[in-house]
């Protein structure tokens, strides 16, 4: 019996390449594709794939927040985050949001396939060297290690924060999240207050020191 896989990524070239790779496997098949979080929820509810593979930087939204929406809609679904972000901040956020695995887009294809199989089999997966981010509960399940940075930001503040790190202007953040520019400014003010910074420059420096910016 083949594991069914749904792909959520707004980069067509990468998504098609991953689909081709999976299609070569005798134990897996891609049953759906999507480019945004709303479509991911629809796929999860209607097709219930064994694994939903999601990028964290989706056009028009945050993949981690989309993952939370999927997990609420279909609690039993297994999810693998596949991202270019390699910092502990993003890995921890994904695990906390309900993803069972996290792989990097620059990993060798066989490692990505291993991640898919492990998640499909009900196990957890993290790249080599990141296992310290998981703790084992008494029932054998895994969870995010507590005490990660920036934990006191709200969900919407995290979305705004991620887009700031991606270089979005207030106007573009507003369009992406379907909120007003004034609301973006309010969120930025709350972020600065919670992180004890006073400017975007200080926020970027703090992010770099915390390993949140990819080189």
Secondary structure as the mmCIF struct_conf table of DSSP 4:
data_model
#
loop_
_struct_conf.conf_type_id
_struct_conf.id
_struct_conf.beg_label_comp_id
_struct_conf.beg_label_asym_id
_struct_conf.beg_label_seq_id
_struct_conf.end_label_comp_id
_struct_conf.end_label_asym_id
_struct_conf.end_label_seq_id
HELX_LH_PP_P HELX_LH_PP_P1 UNK A 2 UNK A 2
STRN STRN1 UNK A 3 UNK A 8
BEND BEND1 UNK A 10 UNK A 10
HELX_RH_AL_P HELX_RH_AL_P1 UNK A 12 UNK A 23
TURN_TY1_P TURN_TY1_P1 UNK A 24 UNK A 24
TURN_TY1_P TURN_TY1_P2 UNK A 26 UNK A 27
STRN STRN2 UNK A 28 UNK A 34
BEND BEND2 UNK A 35 UNK A 36
HELX_RH_AL_P HELX_RH_AL_P2 UNK A 37 UNK A 47
BEND BEND3 UNK A 50 UNK A 50
STRN STRN3 UNK A 51 UNK A 54
BEND BEND4 UNK A 56 UNK A 56
STRN STRN4 UNK A 57 UNK A 58
TURN_TY1_P TURN_TY1_P3 UNK A 59 UNK A 60
STRN STRN5 UNK A 61 UNK A 62
HELX_RH_AL_P HELX_RH_AL_P3 UNK A 63 UNK A 73
TURN_TY1_P TURN_TY1_P4 UNK A 75 UNK A 76
STRN STRN6 UNK A 78 UNK A 83
BEND BEND5 UNK A 84 UNK A 84
BEND BEND6 UNK A 87 UNK A 87
HELX_RH_AL_P HELX_RH_AL_P4 UNK A 88 UNK A 97
TURN_TY1_P TURN_TY1_P5 UNK A 98 UNK A 98
BEND BEND7 UNK A 100 UNK A 100
STRN STRN7 UNK A 101 UNK A 104
TURN_TY1_P TURN_TY1_P6 UNK A 105 UNK A 106
BEND BEND8 UNK A 107 UNK A 107
HELX_RH_AL_P HELX_RH_AL_P5 UNK A 109 UNK A 120
TURN_TY1_P TURN_TY1_P7 UNK A 121 UNK A 122
STRN STRN8 UNK A 125 UNK A 126
TURN_TY1_P TURN_TY1_P8 UNK A 128 UNK A 129
HELX_RH_3T_P HELX_RH_3T_P1 UNK A 131 UNK A 133
STRN STRN9 UNK A 134 UNK A 136
TURN_TY1_P TURN_TY1_P9 UNK A 138 UNK A 139
BEND BEND9 UNK A 140 UNK A 140
STRN STRN10 UNK A 142 UNK A 144
HELX_LH_PP_P HELX_LH_PP_P2 UNK A 145 UNK A 145
BEND BEND10 UNK A 146 UNK A 146
TURN_TY1_P TURN_TY1_P10 UNK A 149 UNK A 152
BEND BEND11 UNK A 153 UNK A 153
HELX_RH_AL_P HELX_RH_AL_P6 UNK A 155 UNK A 165
TURN_TY1_P TURN_TY1_P11 UNK A 166 UNK A 167
HELX_RH_AL_P HELX_RH_AL_P7 UNK A 170 UNK A 177
TURN_TY1_P TURN_TY1_P12 UNK A 178 UNK A 178
HELX_RH_AL_P HELX_RH_AL_P8 UNK A 181 UNK A 195
TURN_TY1_P TURN_TY1_P13 UNK A 196 UNK A 196
BEND BEND12 UNK A 199 UNK A 199
HELX_RH_AL_P HELX_RH_AL_P9 UNK A 200 UNK A 209
TURN_TY1_P TURN_TY1_P14 UNK A 210 UNK A 211
BEND BEND13 UNK A 213 UNK A 213
#
